[in-house]
Amino acid sequence: MSAEQYDVIIVGGGNAALCAALSAREAGARVALMERGSRKERGGNSAFAGALLRFVYDSPQEVLELVPDLSAEEIANTDFGTYTEARFFDDIYRVTQYRANPDLAEVLIKGSRDAVRWLRKQGVRFVPLYGKHAPNINGKFKFSSGSTLGAAGSGRGLVDTLYVAAERAGIDIHYKARVQRLLNDDDGVHGVEVRIDGKTRDVASSAVVLACGGFQANVEWRTRYLGFGWDLAKVRGTRFNTGDGIRMALDIGAQPYGNWSSAHAVGCDLNAPAHGDISVGDVYMKHSYPYSIMVNSEGRRFLDEGADFRSYTYAKYGKVILAQPGQFAWQVFDAQVATLLRETYRVKQVTRVCADTLDALADKMVGVDKEQFLKTVAQYNAAVVDSVPFDPAIKDGRGTKGLQIPKSNWANSISKPPFEAYAVTCGITFTFGGLKVSTNAEIVDSDDQPIPGLYGAGELVAGIFYFNYPGGSGLTNGTVFGRISGNNAAKWATRA
């Protein structure tokens, strides 16, 4: 292999890397993909994703073109609505507190529609995310937050389909291949130093695409850049995203960029493993909290569970949970909303307690101040404005009145047994700090000049997400910039 010369080397093995590899191959390049994991563990963070892709569509017909196998009954019972560029822009800027790089955000949003169509051409099958993002209200599913379609088979289904496409396209895929260094000189990047099955060698290429994730699985970097307590967070996805691509690029003068002190972090089961378990997938996430009250060890609520649709709050609430005493919380539900809980609440890998009275429930909620918890529930129940109808399909305005920490939507009293509580902690998905890229996906140096032959895609592309992100935009981001990086790397490599 050391004697081989590729046009483009892709570093990484998740959605962004595969999209870059396929795009480069479409442009006529000879492509190698270096996946740090084994064949069994391949796919990076994408393999653990719920596989929602947020994209622009101006009519339900555009959605139906992506899911042509829906029955007439399913179509009649579904309101897909629309999700315009303007709404996507508004969502990005609102949740990032208007810090998103406008040029990069524009590339993401304007490229989102074509990205999902391109994925379908690669063989990816999409399904409407009924239940997760469109509750069934009186027999009709209503999508209202831009969270509409996901890849069939979730993240594993997405990456397996793309690997089949890559193999069919003639892309050389190397497993257990940890890239350690970029080969570069004054003229740019010319390949990589990679360790495969315990042996280190140089592999030459005319261009390199870094698409190997953030640094969320690097305990030392998490603590260094995110701060105190982040060493205790669970890693939601792959154990291989340790910042190698970012480090290699910084070593040759790339510009650090974005929100290095923040990350996509969610509420996950308190007893989830330290890293994602590929054999069980995305079962540890606990995302039905908008219908709960969430209390810390002191028995107090500490956030607005119903501030917005889950898609716009879940990626930031993990950080809030991590800041609580003991780095955990309990989500508490009653029988009124039991049917709305996601399937991840009904798996065997769950930390759950149940009781027919709140007093008995409190006895089972390990680590919680029972007396204060019962007071919190009583105060919350008294504050619920029950004259407003409950409607999980919209931001219903059914909130609380007079509480220091309000619940803005979907507020129901915790009063109908049986009662359930689920213990959660912080699960980190990906970090927001990384490398600066141009709108052509070129990785730039500290002088804002492109590093010749070096491109970036996926989680290490920084500057779009700050503090938070709209659900599903991560995979879309990887697809959009993966395609751009692969195409432009191939053009650079095959230039006359």
N, C-alpha and C positions, 0 to 999 in steps of 0.2 A: 504493500500500500504506500510505503514511503516514496516510491518512485512515481506514483500517480500524480497527475496534474488535473485539478478540477477548475472549472470556470468559477463556480460559487460553492462555498462551504457554508452550511447553515449550522449554527451552534444552538442546540435545543431540540426538544422533541414533542412539544405541545402544539396547540392549535396555531399559534402565531408562526412557529417554526415550520410546520407542515404547509401552511398557506404560503410562506415565503419560498419553500422548496418547490412547490407545485407551480407557483407563479414564475420562478426562475426557469423551471423546465419548460413551461409554455413558451417562454421567450427564446428557447433554443439552447440554453446553457447546459453544460455537464455539471451535475449537482451531487454533492454529498451532504448527508444529514448526520450530525454527531449527537446522539442521544445518550446522556449520562446514565440513565437507568437501563435496566435489563429489558428484554422484550416484555416480560411480565409486568414490569413497573413503568413501562413507557407512557408518554403522554403528558408529563409534567403536571402542573396544576389543573390543566384542562380536563384531565381524566377524572378529577374529583368534582367538577362543576355540575351544577344543575342543568347547564347547557342552554339557559335562556340567552337569546341574542336580541338586543334592542335595536330596532331599525325603523327607518322612516317609511310610512305608507300613507297614501292620500285617500285610499278607498278600500273597503273590504275585499274588493275583487283582487287587489294586489296580494292580499293574504291568501286568498283561495287559490291563486296560481302556485303558491308554495306548498299548499296542502290539498292537492287535487283529489285525494282519495277520501275526503269527508263525505259522509252520506247526506242525502237531502234533508233528513231529519236533524242531523248535527248542524247543518248550515242554518236551518230554520230556527234552531234553538240557541243560536250564538249571535251576539252583537259584538263584532270586532271593532266597530268604531273606526277612528283614524288616529294616526300619530304623525304629525307634520314635522317638518324641519324646525319650524318656529317653536313647537313644544319641546323638541329634543334640545334645542339651544337653551330654552328657558330652564329645563331640568338640569342640564349640565351646569349652567352658571349659578342657579339657585343653590344647589347642594354643595358646590365648591366655594360658596361665598364669593363668587365673581372673580376668582383667581385663575380659572382655567385659561391656558394660552389660547387666544381666540383663533389663531391660524391653525393650530393643531386640532382644536375642537371642530373647526369647520371641515377639515379633512375627514375626521371621524364621522361627523353627522352626514355630510353630503355623500360620503362613500358607503354608508351603511346599507342603503337599499340594494345597490349592486352587489355588495359583499354577500348578502344572504342568497341572492340569486346565483352567484358564482359558486357558493358552497353546494347548492342543490345540484349544479352541473357536475360537481365532483362526486356526487352520489349521496350527499347528506340528506336524510329525510327529516322533515320537520313535523311537529305535532303541536296543536294548540295546548297551552298549559292550563287546562281546565282545573278548577279547584285551587291550584296554587295561586293563580293571579286573576281568576275570574270566578267568583263564587256563584253558585246556582241559586238564583232568586226567583221563586215562583216558576221554576222550570226553564229559565232562560239564563244562559251564561253571558256575563257582560265584562268585556275587557275595557279598562278605562285608564290605565297608567303606562301604556307603552310596553308592558310586559306580556307579550302575546304568544310568540312561538319559541319552542326550544327544539334542540336536536333529539331525534328519537334515540332512546337508549342513554339519555343524559350525556355526561362528559365522556364516559367510556365509549358510548356509541359514536360520538362525534369523532374522537381521535382514531378509533379503529377504522372507521370509514375512510378517513383521510390517509391513514397508513396504507390501506388497500389501493387507494388512488395513487399514492407515491410509488408503491412497488410496481404498479401497472405502468406508470410513466417512465420507469427506468432510473429512478433516483437511488443512489447507493446509500443504504441506511446502515449505520454502525452503532451497535448497542454497547453499553458499558464503556462509553467513550467520553472521558472527562477532558475537555479542552482546558489547558492550563495557561496558555500564553498565545498572544497574537504575534505573528511574524511580521515585522514592519521595518521600514527604513524611511528615509526622507521622501521617498516617492509614494509612501502609503503602506497599506496592508497587503501581504502576499501569501497568507496562509495561516496555519495554526500549529502549535505544538499540542499534541493530544496523547493521552495515556489510555490505551485500549488493552483490556485484559492484563494489566500489570506491566505493559511495555510502552515506553514513551517514544514517540517519533514525530517528525515534522511532516506535515502534509501541505503541499503548495496549492494555491488557488489565486485567481485574479481578484476575487472579492470575497468578503466574509459578511454574513448577516448574523448578528447577535440576537437571539430570541430565546434566551434561557432563564427568563424569570427575574424576580426581585431577590431580596435577601432575607425573606421571612423565615427561612429554615436555619439561619445563622444566628445562634443564640447570642454570640458576642456582638455582632453588628446590631441586632435588635436592641440590645441594652444600650449600646453606644449611641445609636441615633434616635431610637424611639423613647428611651428613658427608663427610669426606675420601674421595676415590675414586669417589664415586657419579656424578661427571661422566663417568666412563669406562664406565658400565654401558650395555649395549644396551637399547633400548626395544622390548619385545616386540610392542607393538601400535601404535595410531595415533599419528601425529605431532601430532595436534591437542589432546591432553589436556595443556594447559599451565597448568591451574589457574585459568582465567578465571572459572568459576562461583564458586569459593572466594573469589577476590579480590574480585569484585563484591559478594558477600554480606558479607565482612569490612568492606568500605568503608562499608556502611550499618549496621554495628554487630552483625553476626552473631557468634556465639560459636565461636571455634576449639575443636576437640575431638578427642580420640582420640590415636593413636600417630603423631605427626608425624615421629618419627625412625626409622620403619620402613616396610617395604613388602613387597608380594608380589613375590618375586624368585626366579627359577629358574635352573637351569643351561641355557644355550643355546649353540649352536654358536659357537666362538671367532670365526669369520669371518662371522657374521650381519651384515646391514646395520644401520646406526645406528638405524633405525626399522623397524617391521614392514612387510613387502612384501605388499600386499593381493593381488597377482597370484599369489603362491605360498602364502599363508596360514600356518598354524601348523606349518611344517616344521622350524624351527630348534631346537625344544625337545628336550632329551635326558633323558627321564624313566625310562629303564630301569636307572638306576644302582643300585637295590637288588640287582641281580645282578652288579654289578661290584665292583672296588676302585677308588677314586678317589685319585689322587696329585697333589701339587703340583709346582712346579718343582724342589723339593729332592728329589723322588722319594719323598716320605713321604705316608702316609695322614693325613687331618686331620679326618675325621668318620666317624660310624657309618652306613655306607650302608644297613644293614638295620635301623635303629632302629624303623621302623614301616612300614605300607603307604605307598606313594608319595604318596597323597592327603594324608597328614598331615605330610610332610616336604619335599615339593618346593618349596613356596612360601617356605621359609626358607633352603634350602641355597644359593640364589643369593647371598645375603649372605655366607655362609661362603666361597664360592668367590672373591668379590670381595676378601675380606680376605687371600687368599693372595698370596705374592710374584708379581708380574707380573699379578695378577688373572685367573689361568687355572688350569685343572687338566685332567687326562686321565682319562677313564673307561676302564678296561681289562677286557676280557671274554675268555673262551676259548670253545672250540667246545661246551662242555657246556651253555651257556645261549644260544647264538646264535639259536635258534628263538624265544626269549622276547623278543627285542628288538623294540621298536615300529617301525612303518613309517617313522617319521621318521629312523631310522638307515640307511634304504636309499634315500634320495633323493639326487639329484646335488648338492644344496646341503649338503654335509657335509664336515667336516674329519676325515678318517679315515685311519689307517695300519694295515697288516696285515703279518704275518710268520709264518713257521713256527716261529720260536724266540723266546723272550723277549729274548735278546741282540740279535737283529736288530730286534725291535720297539722296544726301547729306543733303538736308533740312529735310528729314524724319529720318535721322540717329541720334537719340537723343544722345546728349552728345559728339558729334564728332566735331572737328575743321574743318569746311567746307573748308576753303581756303587751309589748308594743305592737306586735303584729296584729293582735286582735283589735287593738285601738285603731290601727291604721285601716283595717278593713271596715270597721264601724264608721269611721269618719268618711272614708271613700264612699261607702254605700249611701250615706246620708247626703252626699254631695252630687250624686248622679242626677242629671236632668232627664228624668224618664218620660217627660212629656214630648220629647223629640223622638221620632221613630228610629229604630235601629236598622241600619242598612249596610252590610259589609261590602256591597258593590261600589259604594261611593264614599267620599269623605262626608259622613252624615251629620256632623255637627252635634251629635249626641255626646255631650261632654259632662264635665263636672263644674260645680260652682262653689267658690270660696276656699278651695284648696291652695296651699302654697305652690305645689306642683300639680298643675291641672292634668286631666286627660281630655284631649280635645275632640276625639272622635271615638265611636264604638264603645262607649262606656256603658256597661251593664253592672248592676250590683252583683257582688259575690254572695249569693244567697240561696241558690238552689242546689241541693246535694244530688249526687255525690260530688265532692270537691277533689281537685287534683292539683298537684304542684310538681314542678320540674326544676331540678337544680342545674344552673348554667354557669359557665365561666366565659372567658374571652377566647375566641378562636380566630387566629390571624390568617387571612387568605393571601393577600399580597401587599407589598410595600409600595408607597406612592413616590418615593425618591428614586432617582435613577439617572439616566443620561439625557442630554439635550439632543434632539434630532431636528432636522429641517422638515419642511412639508414633503420633501422627497424621500424621507426616512434615512437621510444621511446623518451619521453621528458626527457631531461637530466638536471642535476643540475649544479651548478656553478663549480663543480669539474669534469665535463664531464662524470658523472656517471648516468646511467639510473635511474629514480625514479621508483621503483618497482610498476607495475600495472598501470602506467600512459602513455598514448599515445596521439599523436596529428596528426591532418590532416586539410587541407584547408588553409584559409587565415592566420591563426596564426602560420603556419609553416614558419619560416623565413630563410633567407640565400640564397634563389634562385633568388629573384627579387630585383634588386637595381636600383633606378632612373627610371626604365622603365621596360617593359616586352613585349614579342611577343604576339600579340592578340590571344586569345583562349587557352593560356597555363595555365590560372588560373583554369578553370574548369577541364582541364586534370590533373593538379597538385592535385586538390581535389579528383579526381577519383583514381589516382595512390596511393596517400598516404592514402586515405580513405580505400582502399582495404587492404593495408599493415597493417595499424593500427588496423583495425577490426580483421583481421586474427591473428595478433600477440597478440592482447588483449585476443582473445578467447583461444589461445594456453596457454597464461599465466594463465588464469582463470581456465582452465580445466587440468592443469598440474597435474601429479600424486603426 
